[in-house]
Amino acid sequence: MVVHAADVSTADKEKRRKTDKVDALKLARDLESNHLKAIYVPDEDLQKERNLVRFRKRLKGDLIRSKNRLKSLLKYQGINIPAQFGKGCWSYKFMNWVEQEAKKDILLQDTLLLMLEQIKSLRQLLLKTERALRKLMQTRYHEKATLLMSAPGIGRTLAMLFLLEVGDISRFKGFDPLNDLIGFCPDTDSSGDTVRDRGITTRRHKQLRSGLLQAAWRAIRIDPALMEAYQQLIKRMKPHQAIIRIARKLLRRMRAILISGIPYQKGLIA
């Protein structure tokens, strides 16, 4: 049995005097009382396939950091980027402009060109990773990925991320356990007559929750029913709070279409 370390009951004294012996006694105590709950362990094939989508995430992070470093160096050296390229522009014209600026300063040339070469290399590697992910989707994931992509705001990458990270959807007995994994539920602190809502939980699947929130913003522009629900919500709460509830609706529908095998239908209120 594999258990989540945070789910093992711990007294304050055990936190302050933590040793291997104390940890072993805690596990033995909870095992004897049937309080231990095993976490899901995916099969070996799924774990290996997950590596591709996780490698893509690391590549995206490396690429963003490399771009920021280059722009930071340009700013530090007093080289202003022309307004025509915009804030987030990384077109070939922009990179050619960087090359031309590098050639104007012999002392700065090598650094800028090497940084630019790193960005180009990461972009090519990311493109190859996207192709590999597209090829993986054509295997045993094709049918389920197509179903998920019928939902508004869900693209190929998010569909594959969901399938690879969540695994078999039938392992969840209902929506709430799935929602607990993604993290669209609140943390509360209640004692006696005092009830404190601490907002959306910090225990979540970071990448999936972030991806579904972005998908929800796109979905309300596509699905009239979700837009109507969003407009009703923002009458009594802030937009960033309302979109969390829309993302939860979207998650519920994703689970439903995977279980039923019926593609998403726009305009239905759920």
Secondary structure, 3 states (H helix, E strand, C coil): CCECHHHCCCCHHHHHCCCHHHHHHHHHHHHHCCCCCECCCCCHHHHHHHHHHHHHHHHHHHHHHHHHHHHHHHHHCCCCCCHHHCCCCCCHHHHHHHHHHHHCCHHHHHHHHHHHHHHHHHHHHHHHHHHHHHHHHCCCCHHHHHHHHCCCCCCHHHHHHHHHHHCCHHHCCCHHHHHHHHCCCEEEEEECCEEEEEEECCCCCHHHHHHHHHHHHHHCCCCHHHHHHHHHHCCCCCHHHHHHHHHHHHHHHHHHHHHHCCCCCCCCCC
